[in-house]
Each structure stands twice: as structure tokens, then as C-alpha cells.
Amino acid sequence: MTDKAARIEAIYRYPVKGLSPQKLPDTVLAPGQTLPADRLYAVENGPSGFDPAAPSHFPKIRFLMLMRNERLAALRTDYDEASHTLAIRHDGREAVRADLRTREGRLAVEAFMRRYMPDELRGPPKVLFAEGHSFSDNANKVVSIINLGSVAEIEAAMDAPVDPLRFRANLYVRGWPAWSEFDLVGRDLAIGDARLKVIKRIKRCAATEVDPAAGIRDLHVPKALMDNFGHTDCGIYAQVVAGGPIAPGDSIALAEAAFVG
């Protein structure tokens, strides 16, 4: 079912919720954690009640995000983990470069958002951070995984190219049969020394309708999933139970199978 030849094709993280992905040449997984710096920051869309001193999971509608704010996808961002510096490019030019640890840096990003999307703000935008917190859609700290075989099936059903980045996953896997990832729920996966327990399927929302390059809604992915496959799921969430380095090209297989022979 899970071909031993299956491999990680790409690794991405999203340092600021709703902003563009950052492709990683490699990373290190830690037990009970997301990818390092994944959804480390978010931009509050008006007062949300989030308390950095006592962080808790909030629904994504409290923040700027693609499900409702597709113009975010037209921005190109880059994040330097060592300096906490976020660069935002718009229309081919750098609009902001800011250290998100500083008040001045956060104010610069907030000012840009006020200029860029004034009609979509419900109140003052505010850059949020809390030590050890991830602004993931999932209340648990997870790694999201997309089976590229399933994306190919969606493309065939829609008769249109579907950029896998629409699904904003951490790991993109090639080599699994289409939809076989759903059979992995409750099972453990091995990537080198790392172990991940698959905990649930991922339901898809209107964020997948947004072209990640153009920032416009152009494909009704959730509807196509329901019409053609009888569900709106694509991808799986997994929790890291044993850490280790991972990189594109690494094999990914059932953990019990990884020790055979």
C-alpha cells in the first residue's frame, strides 16, 4: 500500500500564517513539534483576544489567511530564522524588511497590511507571536503531508493543472498510490530516524481555490473533491513522536516496514 520507494519531494514551512511558503533544503523534526518556525507568526485581523502570555489555539478566521484574504497570495515573502527578519515583496519590489522581534519591525509589517488590504481589515492588524506557539489550523502541533499522487487525481478530475502548493503542506510525497495516505491514519511513518504518527485526514476549505502565484480564486477545489471523490479531504496530519533530520529525497514508509531486513 505504501510503496517503499515513496520519497519526500519537497519540504515547506510557512513562517507567517497566510503568507507565502518557504522551501527548505532540509530540516530537523523534534518530538511534539511542528517544523521549525512553521506558522510561528500570524497577523491578527482586528482584536482577537489572543494573549501571548497564555497562548491558546484560535480559529483561523481571527487572522489574515487565504480562505478569505486571497490577495495575500500575491505577496512574496522570505523569512530569516536566525534574525527573525521578514521581507515582503509586492509587484516585484521589496515593500518591507523587518525584524519581527522588535516593536518597530512589527509596526512596519502592520502598516504595510493597512495599505495593502484596507477593505479586508476588521480592525487594526497586529503581528502576533508567543514563545513555543504555532498558529496552525490544527490545535495540535502537527506536520502536514500531501500525496502528489492524489493531487494528480484531482488534476485529472478537474482537467486543469493544480499546483500542489494550494494545499500549503509541509511535506510533499511522491510514490504513494492516489488516496492511499488515508489508510495511514493511526499508523507510524519512518523518515530516517524520525517517526511520525498519522492522526487525521485534512479537510479542505476555500483557501485551496486560490492560485498561489496570482492571488486570485480560479479553481473550486473543495467542490471538485466532493463531486468526484465524495469527500473534501486531501492530505494527512501527523505528530512527530521521534525526531531526526529530514531532506528531500529521503524515503518515507511505514515504520514497521522500515526495520524489515
Summary of the structure (lengths in Angstrom):
residues: 261
radius of gyration: 18.3
end to end distance: 18.3
largest distance: 60.2
contacts: 813
relative contact order: 0.21
helix: 24%
strand: 31%
